[in-house]
Amino acid sequence: MMSKRCWTKYALSILMLFTLFGALSLDLMAQENSTHNFLISNGSTVMPSNQNVLKVNTLSLLLGTGSIFYERKLAENRSAQAGVAFLRYKFDETTFTGLIITPEYRFYIRDNALSGPYLAPYGRIQNFTLKSGEDKGTYRNLGGGILFGRQWITKSDFTMDLFFGGHYGNGKISVDSGDDEEFETEQFEGFRPRIGFAIGFSF
C-alpha cells in the first residue's frame, strides 16, 4: 500500500492538474484553431517549420523528481518523445537515487502534431540504488501505461503540456547488504496514476 503522504501528494497533484487545465482552457480557447498556424494572403493555413519541443515537468518536483522531455514530430498526427528523470527521494525509511527513462509515442487527435489533444502509450525503465539504515541494494522496475493529454504551443513558441493517465510497474530488488524486506518499494509496484504539467519551448 502507498503511504498516506504519497496519496496526499498525488491528490494535490490531481487538484493542481484540473485547476491548470481549467485556467489554460479559458485563456487559450481563442487560440485553439490558430495555435502554431498562420494565414497567408489567399486565406489558406500553413503549418510552421517547428518540429521539436523541449520541456520540463513541473508537477514531478512534488515527488522529488527532476525530469526533462524531448519531443519530435514524425508526421501530421504523430510524434515520439523521450523523457529522462533523476529521482532522489525518501519513502518511509528507504532512500531512492537513480534515473527514470520514459519513451513515448503520441497520436494527435486533430492531425496537428505537437499542438492539440493526444493519446500516448509509453514505456518506463527505472533504475535506483536503495538505502535503508545500514541496508543497501539496487532496484529495477519496468512498466508502462497510456496517457491522455493536451499540448499548447503559443505564437511565441512557449509550450504547455498537461497530461494524466494510468501506469503499471513491476520491479525486482538486488540486495547488496541486509534484507530485501527492509526496502519500501511498493509505491512503484502495480497500478498507479500518472499526471504532469510540463512547460518549455518549441523549435
Secondary structure by P-SEA (a helix, b strand, c coil): cccaaaaaaaaaaaaaaaaaaaaaaaaccccccccccccccccbbbbccccbbbbbbcccccccbbbbbbbbbcccccbbbbbbbbbbbbcccbbbbbbbbbbbbbbbcccccccccccccbbbbbbbbbbcccccbbbbbbccccccbbbbbccccbbbbbbcbbbbbcbbbbbcccccccccccccccbbbbbbbbbbccc
